[in-house]
Amino acid sequence: MKPLRIERLALAVAIVGFAGAAQADAIDGDWCSPDELRALSIDGPRIFTPGKQSTEGNYSRHAFSYVVPDGESAAGQGVNLQLLNDNVVLISVGDGAPETWHRCDLSA
């Protein structure tokens, strides 16, 4: 009977590990600029912008877009974010060149 319990435990651990990995493959979360002076946070259709404003945008699992709100330096311009992998996102503001951002290290 013990081997069956061990097999069930191993299966449960594998399922939990797979579920965690599947959730990590999404654009949701905290992102930092290369110089780490700017940050943004995505939670579904809601974004907390680098200008520290909350607004809504167009959300999909691997992409996000929004219009920069009034009061920020790029107000009115469209911003497109494209998830490249679990830790890297490309961000383009208006017609500007894309910038590579990374997940913020919140442990510091």
N, C-alpha and C positions, 0 to 999 in steps of 0.2 A: 504494500500500500504506500510506503514512503516514496518510491520512485515516481508514482503518479502525482503525488503532491509536489514534488520537485519540478516535474514537467509542467504542471499547471502554473507554478510560480514563475518559471522561466517564460512561459507563454504570456503571462500577465505583464511581466517586466518588458518583454518585447513589444507588446501592444502599446503600453504607456510610452515607451521610448519612441515608437513610430508616430504616435499622436503628437508628441512634443515636436518632433522634427517637421511634421506636416504643418504645424502652426507657425513655425519659424519662417517658412517660405511665404511671407507676406510683407507688404510695405508698411504695415502698422508699426508704430514704435517711435523712438527718439533718434533723430539724425543730427549729426554735427558736420559743420563745414570743415574743409581741410585744415584751416588755421584754428579751428575749435572756438572761434569768437562768435559764431552764429549757430543757432540750433532751431529745430522745429520738431513737432510731435504730431503724429497721425494716429487717429483712432476711428477707424471706419471713415465716414464722410466728413468728420470734423478734423480740422488742423489748427494747431497753435503755431502761428507763423514766426519767422525769425524776428519780426517786428513786435512780437509779444501780443498779437491779437488772435482771437479765436474766430474762425469762419468755417464755412462748409465748402466742399469741392466735389469733384467727380472721382469717386473711389472705385477701384477694382483691386483685386488681390495683389497685382504686380505693378500697378500704375496709379498715379493720382494727379489731378490737375485742379487749379483754382486761379482766381483772379486776385491779385494783390489788393488788399483793402485800403481804403483812404487812410492817410496818415503815415503811410510807409513810403520809402524813397522810390519804389517802383510801382506806386499805386496805379491800378488800372491795367497793368500788364498781366498777361497770362503766364502761369508757371506750370511746367510739366515735369513730373518726377517719374522715372522709370527704374524699377528694381532690377539690378543686374545679378545679384546673389543675396544671400541672407544678410550680408554686412555692407553692401555697396549699392548706392543709388545715384543715378545721374539726374541732375537738376538743371533745367534750362529756364531762364527768365526772358520772356519776350523773344527777340531774335538773337539773343546773346549765345555765346558758346556754352555748351554744357559744362557743368562743374561736378566733380566726383565727390560725394559726401559719404560718410561712414556712420555706422551705428555709434551712438554716444556711449562712452564707458561711464556708466553711472556708479561704478564701485569706488571711484576716486573721491 
